[in-house]
């Protein structure tokens, strides 16, 4: 079994940036907030190393 650990720091950064973009979109363009969801959830999955 491979137990090699990999760094997920950059994916957490991507998640935080995506989350900030989501908040900005919710404030200024609420009808377009869903555009940021794929980036948010993809970076979260990579940050938790689920893939």
Secondary structure as the mmCIF struct_conf table of DSSP 4:
data_model
#
loop_
_struct_conf.conf_type_id
_struct_conf.id
_struct_conf.beg_label_comp_id
_struct_conf.beg_label_asym_id
_struct_conf.beg_label_seq_id
_struct_conf.end_label_comp_id
_struct_conf.end_label_asym_id
_struct_conf.end_label_seq_id
HELX_RH_AL_P HELX_RH_AL_P1 UNK A 9 UNK A 28
HELX_RH_3T_P HELX_RH_3T_P1 UNK A 30 UNK A 36
HELX_RH_AL_P HELX_RH_AL_P2 UNK A 37 UNK A 47
TURN_TY1_P TURN_TY1_P1 UNK A 48 UNK A 49
#
